Amino acid sequence: MCRPYATPLHPPLLYQKPDKPGINALPVKRPNVVKLREQLIPLIIDLAVVLVFLPNATNSRMDIFLQQIVNGLVLGSIYALVALGYTMVYGLLGLINFAHGEVVMVGAMVALSVINFGLANGWPLPLAVLLATASAMLCCMALGWLIERVGYRPLRHAPRLAPLISAIGISIILQQLMMLIWGSTYRPFPALFNSEPHVVLGASITDLQILIIVLAAATMGGLMLLVQRTRFGRAMRATAENPAIATLMGVNTNRVIALTFMLGSALGALAGVMVSANYAIAHFSMGFMLGLKAFTAAVLGGIGNLAGAVVGGLLLGLIEALCSGYISDLTGGMFGSNYRDVFAFLVLILVLIFRPSGLMGEKVAERA
Amino acid sequence: MSLLSVRNLHVAYGAIQAVRGINLDIAAGERVCLIGSNGAGKTTTLKALARLLPAQGELHYDGHDLQRLPAHGLAKRGLALVPEGRGVFARLTVLENLLMGTYSRNSSKGEQEADVQRVFGLLPRLAERAQQLAGTLSGGEQQMLAIGRALMSHPKLLLLDEPSMGLAPIMVQKIFDVIRSVTEQGVTLLLVEQNAHLALSLCSRGYVLSNGCITMQDDSKALLANPQVQATYLGMHMA
């Protein structure tokens, strides 16, 4: 029987402040009211300055400069696709899925195996490529689902460090597993397209590179539509903002989270196929550096922000291509383009110091 | 047969028992309020009913055993909670917030549009702000949006948590008018309020919650006339 105490036993202390924005929390995050335009203008100006001065400063030729832009766009499209996977998961869970790079690698490996199998059995090339990409994406979706179910969901309410360690663990397991399956050597990826480049204004671009840029752009556009216009996209954004309230609306947040992991993994697989095809190589450790760079791209754009991931990815690709292209000239031959990986992380450090919320992120880095 | 019946509900935050064995019965079409001071367990009770908190006890709603339903299955069955602090999605537009209210119904575009127009008719202010981000609304508008969003799901039972909190008196009046007109169309209401006078004048019946227990239950008139309620919750001094 319910009998009241003579004196109140529970002072207001009773309410523990929820760790995550719970049902009690007012929407403390300010909505992103800064216009896209205002964010992009300084960026465009910067880019214009680089475009005008860099070729002159280095006394270089315009065709080489354009070539670096092309390389940067190809690289950037791939980074952007992978960065979207990081940023979607972060937006939902405030979690950095460090195993995402490995998912990209698995995608490349699966595609490689299917293509090799297909070519050995005399499939027509377009069919082999299509099936390889599709099976890579399907495998990675299953893998993404598994990673979330096994690695992250049990730790959903654990302290923040736990899922991070889990992520690193998954990453190591996947790498070693793939090494056992596919071996530790660099595997050549067959040339899929006519490798004769088109020459435009002195810069050359292959069919494959055009395809990568177009396909990446189309995929990203599709993703934006999905997130902004559909019922699932709304549920995703609602869950990202407040899972408890989204649940009240009837959203099965676990399913939204699982589907988001699958979606990100599918994009990652596509990127994995692209990167392997572009560099004609696949390796069990290729996901590590790619993942780190894509993560950098996500941070550069403002992690949690989809458009930011795209901008950050493209920008990082351009920065990397231009810097590795010109570093030799700029330093009088002291450093060569083998220092290319330095720039991505230099960017990461600079962003973290000067603009931790990224180019398009919210000003208040509440969950960082 | 009551729409909602709660038997021996217990909710604990760790070692602290916030709700200690309460019973509630609400018939379809009724307006019932739950009043009590800070920390009495009002919000906890509502959250437990909406399955947002683990709870012990028998919770029966419209022929369902609530303890066996997942939290995200309630909206589809007509149970809607408007949480304390409104809980609008600040980074979604007003319209998107409303559409989230129809999520569980998975209705067609036409039905959604009809529902949106129905809610706009009830809360014209929302129509003016349809394309605005919900985070840019005033507190009163956000409360309207939260109620409108709940109405989008065609609820049978509406659980309202402190709709008057932090609002100007004129806004409170508007919101209570809306609540009244909604319940007159047959929606059952369980209202949690600190403003006991407001709550009792809207509802036909009230429960008084104190230290996680129901200490009094009566119809509103009797509670309003009760000297103990007057002293404790209505700010009137005993003569």
Interface residues (C-beta under 8 A of the other chain):
Chain A: M1 C2 R3 P4 Y5 P8 L9 H10 P11 P12 L14 Y15 Q16 I23 N24 A25 L26 P27 K29 R30 P31 N32 V33 R231 R234 A235 R237 A238 E241 N242 A244 I245 A246 T247 L248 M249 G250 V251 N252 T253
Chain B: Y13 G14 I16 Q17 A18 R20 G21 I22 N38 G39 T43 K47 A50 L52 P70 A71 H72 G73 L74 A75 K76 A80 L81 P83 E84 G85 R86 G87 V88 F89 A90 R91 L92 E96 L99 M100 G101 Y103 S104 N106 L133 A134 G135 T136 R149 S153 S210 N211 G212 C213 I214 T215
